[in-house]
């Protein structure tokens, strides 16, 4: 009998500076906040651990913020606390290049981390300045070499395009350097301007690429990544064989996961819930024996089915259809097939090339 699988996410909200495009919950990197988070995470673990009985944890993910600022010792304590870990559990920590010494990677590996996600974003210093990142392109390349020297065998980077004032030459400059990098996975994002960010407040003062330029940037990336053996397996994710992100695949295929820390989301027993997005209030609730959750949502059928189809379609292999569909859902799928946004083969649907470009349309028509 197969043991049910699950994943764990830990939100580590510390940052030395908040990026102008970031909409995640972060706090300044101060020791007093480290201590508050340690207390909150320990209490939340006690509260949630019974839910994991009978489950096998196949991935841990430390996101943020900048989780590496928490330190390898603190991260190691969390990993040690986690029970039910699979022998080959994927354990990822997000790191920014400016903190990425060989010693840091060695320390993280020592406590059990086996995958690093490095926030490179660009290898053009002009773009990094636009994004107000704290590292240079040289520092990013050095960080990748340090990870390789430390023996990290599963290394992912993030790249962004559609940046203010970005040119095709600048984007090509970044893409042309990828072939020489020791990376196994890449997440590709076009910059979106989220509410309550610095970029949003001054969006009218910024000059962004046109839709035609954006499409050109995407096609250049797809060509470059294919040439170096990074295969697209999800709309924004590319990997060498055997290095697809186990944790992120869980999000796209509705594997249950528990989120720990302020603002962390969970998906458990078909219910989505979120912790209080405030470090002190999150920890105070736990100290008082109260739930730190401030939002819950459980979709009823068929809304739950439509959401699941929309999310699963992000994976290029597509998703299986149930034996029968509600009339409205079947009608929506027929419309998407007619628009050549999805294609059906047997009981499986997947995005077409056109659907990959217009995924937002697919998701909105389904949901």
N, C-alpha and C positions, 0 to 999 in steps of 0.2 A: 504494500500500500504506500502510495507516494505521500510524503510529508508536505503539508501546505507551506508555500513559500511566502516570505514577506521581506520588507526592506525598512531601514531606519534612516531618518534624516535629522541632522543636528544643525540648528541655525546658530551660528557664532557671529554676533552682530558687530564686532569691533572693526573700526576703520581709522586710519590716520587722517583721511580726508574723503569726503563723500564726492563721488564723480558727478558731473553735471547731468548725466543721463540716468543716474541710478534712482530707482523708485522703491528699493528694498529698505526694510527697517534696519538702521545701523545706529551705533552709539560710538562716542570717542574711545580710543584705545587707552583706557586707564585701568590701573591695577584694581581699584575699588570696584569697578564694574566686572572685572574678571572674577572676583570673589563672590559677587552677587550671583553671577551666572552659574558658577560651580555649585553653589548651594541650590539654586533653582533646578538645575539639571539632575542633581542627585535626588531631590525630592520628587521630581516628575518621573524619574525612573522607577522609584518605589511604587508610585501610583499606577504606572502603566504596565509594569513588568508582567502582571498576571495575564494580560491580553496575549502575550507571546507564547504561553504554554501550548505545546503541540505544534508550534510553527518552527520553520527553519529560516534563519536570517541569511539571505544570500547577497545583500549589499548594505553598506553603510556609506553615507555621504555627509561630509562636513562642508556646509555652504555658508554664505554670509552676505555682506561683511567680508572680512578677510580672516578665515579660520586659522591660518598659520600664525596669526598674531596671538592666539590663545596659547601657543607653545606646544611642543611635542609631548611634554610631560602631562599636561592637562588633557590633551587628546588621547594619549595612551591610557589615562585613568578611565576615560569614557569607554574606550574599546574593551578594556579589561572587565568593566562592569557588564558589558553586553553578553548575555547568555544566548544559547541556541544558534551560535554562528556556524555556518557551513564551513567545511575545511577549506574551500576555495573562495570564501567570501570576498567580494570586491570591496575594498575600503579606500574611498577617495577623499582627498583634502584639496580644497581650492587654495591656491597660493598666488600672490602677486610678485612679479619679478624683482621688485626692489628689496624684498626680504629673503630672496631665494639663494641662500648660501649653500654650499655643498654640505656643511654641517647640519643645516636645517633638514635637508632631504635625508641625510644619514640618520638623524634622530627620529624623523617620522617613520622611516623604514624600520628602524629598530623597535618601534612600539606597535608595528603591524600594518602600517599604511602601505598599500601596494599599487595605488594609482594616484597620480597628481593631475589636477586641472589647473593650468597656468593661464592667468589673465593677460595674455599678450596684447590683444586687440588690434595692433598694427606693428609693422616693422619699419614705418616711416616716421621719423621724429616730428615732422610737421603735423601729422595726424594725431600723434600722441599728445602734442601740445594742445591741439584743438579739443581733445577729450579730457584735458587737464589731468592726465595720468602722471604718476609719480616716478615713472621709470623711462629710460630711453630705449631705443631699439637695441643698442649695444648691450644694455643691461638684460634685456629679454633674451638675447642670444646666449649671454653668459649664464643666465638662469637655466636654460635648457641644457647647456653643457654640464652644469653642476648637478642637475638631476640625473643625467646619464652617468656621470662619474660615481654618483652615490648608489647606482644600481637600480634606479627606478625603471622598470621594464614595461610600464604602461603609462604613457605620458600623453596628455591631451592639451590642446591650446584653444583659446577663443580668439576669433577674428571678427571685426566689425567693418561694414561698408555703409554707404549712404551717409557719410560724415559731412559736416559743413565744409564747404570749399574743397572737398575731395576731388581729385582729378583721376583720369584713367591711368596716367603715368605713375601717380602715387600708388594706386591700387596694384598695378603691375609690379611695381618695385617690391611690394610686400609679397605678392604671390610668387615672384621669381626666386625668392629665398627659401621657400618651403622645402624644396627637394633636398636640401642639405641638412635639414633639421631631424633630430632623433624622435620624431613624433609618431604616435600610433593612432591618434584620434584627433578630430578637429570639429569644433562647433562654430558654425558660420551664422552671424546675425546681421540683418540690416538694422541700422539705428532707427528706433521708434521713439518719438517724443512723448513721454508719459507725463500725466498731470503731476503736479507737486514736485517737479524737478527743476533744476536751474535752467536747463535748456528750454523747458516749456515756458518759463517766465520771460525768456528773451528770444523765443522762436521767430518772431517777426524781424529780428535783427540778424538772423543767421541765413546763410545762402546754402541750400541743399541741392543735391543732384536732381535733375529732372527724372521723370519716370523712365524715359528712354535711356538715360545714363545709368540709372539703377539696374535696369534689365541687362545692360551691357556689362556692368560690374559683376552681376550674378553669373552670366555666361562665361566670363573670363575665369571666375573662380571655379566653376564646374569643370572647365577644360583643364585648368592647372591641377586640380585635385585628382582628377581621373588619371592624369599622366604619372603622378607619383604614387598611385596605388591606394589612394584614400577613396573608398567606395561609399557613395551616398546610400544610407540605409533609412534615413528619416529626413524630413524636409530640411532641417538645419544641422544634421549630424553626418559625419563622414568617418570611416574607420578602415584600417587595414584588416585583413581576415583574422577573425578571432578577437578583435579589440572593440567591438561595439559596446557601448556603455550599458552594462547590465542594469545599473540603477535607473538610468533614464528610460530604458526600454520598459521598465516596470511602470513608470508614469503613463506611458503611451499604450500599455496593454492592460491597465487597471489591476496591477498587482497590489495587494494591500500594503500600506506603509504607515508608519507612525512618525510624526514630526515632533521633535523636542526643541525647546527654547522659545523665546519670545517671537511671535508672528509666524511660527512654523505651522504649516498645514499638514493634515493627516487625511488618509483615505482608508477607512476601516469598516468592514461589513456594509459596504455600499453607501456609507455616510462620509461626507467631507466636513472636516471641522478645523478651526484655526485657534491657536493660542493668542492671548492678549499681546498686541504689538507694542509692548512697553516693558522693559527689563524689570524695573522695580515692582510694578504692579503684578507682573507675571509671577515673580518670586514671592511676593507678599501673599498672593492667593494660595500658593502651595504651602507656605509656612503656616497659614491659617487652616490648612486642611481642606481648602476649597479647590474647585476645578479651575485651571488657568484658561479654559476654553471660553472664547467670547463670540463664536460664530459656529453654527451647525447648519448643514443642509443635506437632505436626503431626497433625491428626486424620485418621483413616482413614475411607474411605467405608463406610457411609452417614452416620456421625456428622458428617462435614464438610458433607454436604448439608443435614442437619437444622439445623446451626448457621447455615449460610448463609441458609436460608429464614427462620429466626427473626429474624436481624438485618435482612435485606432488608425484612421486613414492617414495620419501623419507618417506612419511607417510605410516605406515604399512597397513592401510585400503585401500590403493591404490587410483586410480583416475578413473573417468569416461572417456570413449572414446566418441568423437563426432560421429554423425550418419555416416559420411563418412570420409575416410582418404586419403590423397595423396598417390599415389603408393609407393614412396620411404619410407614414414613413415610406411605404412603397411608392407612393406618388412622388415624394421628394427625390427618392433615388432615381426613379424613371426620368425626372426632369434633369437631374445631374448627368445621367447617361446621354440624354438627348443633346445636352450642351457640350458633350465630349469632355466633361470634367472628371468623370470616373468611368471605369470600365468594369463589367462583371464577367467573370469566368467561373462557370459552375456556381458554387455557393460562396465565392470570394469576390470582394470588390476592392479596387485600388484606384489611386489617382492616376490620371493620364499625365503626359508632359504638360498639357495645358492646365490640368488640375493642380499640378505642383506650383504653377505660377499664380493661380487664383484660389489658393486654399481657403482664404478668408471667405470667399463667396460660397465655397462648398460647406464650410462650417456654419455659416449664417443660415443657409437654406435648410440644413439638417436640424439645427438647434432652434 
